[in-house]
């Protein structure tokens, strides 16, 4: 069994404020916490901030193309499907 700790009131208020901005909730914190669905969303946002979209921003990774890879538009040198079907270039 996993031991979980109850989130603090400040953590709940911060998560509720972020979610209110994101989803345009106009209700107060108390009203949101009385609603079963929205209070569950707020508690999940506190427990899993990366899943709720509140994680710290990461630096973008740049794609580096391998040096000796053939471009996707180039014809392959050996057509395996054609060779498997028994076709030959004896024209």
C-alpha positions as CSV (number, residue, x, y, z in Angstrom):
1,X,0.0,0.0,0.0
2,X,1.3,3.4,-1.0
3,X,1.3,6.1,1.7
4,X,-0.1,9.4,0.5
5,X,0.0,12.7,2.3
6,X,-2.9,15.1,2.2
7,X,-2.1,18.3,0.2
8,X,-1.9,21.5,2.1
9,X,-4.5,24.2,1.8
10,X,-2.1,26.5,0.0
11,X,-1.2,23.8,-2.6
12,X,-4.9,23.2,-3.3
13,X,-5.5,27.0,-3.6
14,X,-2.6,27.4,-6.0
15,X,-3.7,24.5,-8.2
16,X,-7.3,25.8,-8.2
17,X,-6.1,29.2,-9.2
18,X,-4.1,27.8,-12.1
19,X,-6.9,25.6,-13.2
20,X,-9.4,28.5,-12.9
21,X,-7.2,30.5,-15.3
22,X,-6.8,27.5,-17.7
23,X,-10.5,26.4,-17.8
24,X,-12.0,29.9,-17.1
25,X,-13.7,29.0,-13.9
26,X,-15.4,32.0,-12.3
27,X,-16.3,30.3,-9.0
28,X,-14.5,30.8,-5.7
29,X,-12.2,28.2,-4.2
30,X,-14.8,27.0,-1.7
31,X,-17.4,26.5,-4.5
32,X,-14.9,24.5,-6.6
33,X,-13.9,22.3,-3.7
34,X,-17.6,21.5,-2.9
35,X,-18.1,20.3,-6.5
36,X,-17.0,16.7,-6.6
37,X,-15.6,16.6,-10.1
38,X,-13.7,19.9,-10.0
39,X,-12.3,19.2,-6.5
40,X,-11.0,15.8,-7.8
41,X,-9.3,17.6,-10.7
42,X,-7.7,20.1,-8.3
43,X,-6.4,17.2,-6.1
44,X,-5.1,15.4,-9.1
45,X,-3.3,18.5,-10.3
46,X,-1.6,18.8,-6.9
47,X,-0.6,15.1,-6.8
48,X,0.6,15.0,-10.5
49,X,1.6,18.5,-11.7
50,X,3.2,17.2,-14.9
51,X,0.1,15.4,-15.9
52,X,-2.0,18.5,-15.3
53,X,0.3,20.5,-17.6
54,X,1.8,22.6,-14.7
55,X,5.3,21.1,-14.9
56,X,8.3,23.3,-15.4
57,X,9.1,24.1,-19.0
58,X,11.9,22.1,-20.5
59,X,14.3,23.3,-23.1
60,X,13.4,22.0,-26.6
61,X,15.5,19.2,-28.0
62,X,16.9,19.7,-31.4
63,X,16.8,16.9,-33.9
64,X,20.1,16.0,-35.4
65,X,20.0,14.1,-38.7
66,X,22.4,11.2,-38.9
67,X,25.2,11.9,-41.4
68,X,24.9,8.9,-43.7
69,X,21.1,8.4,-43.9
70,X,19.5,8.5,-47.3
71,X,16.8,11.1,-47.7
72,X,13.2,9.8,-47.5
73,X,12.5,11.0,-51.0
74,X,15.4,9.1,-52.6
75,X,14.8,5.7,-54.3
76,X,16.2,2.8,-52.3
77,X,19.2,1.0,-53.7
78,X,17.6,-2.4,-53.2
79,X,13.8,-3.1,-53.3
80,X,13.2,-6.0,-50.9
81,X,9.5,-6.4,-51.7
82,X,10.3,-6.6,-55.4
83,X,13.0,-9.1,-54.9
84,X,10.8,-11.2,-52.6
85,X,8.1,-11.3,-55.3
86,X,10.5,-12.8,-57.8
87,X,10.8,-9.8,-60.1
88,X,14.1,-9.3,-61.8
89,X,15.7,-6.5,-63.7
90,X,16.4,-8.5,-66.8
91,X,14.7,-6.2,-69.2
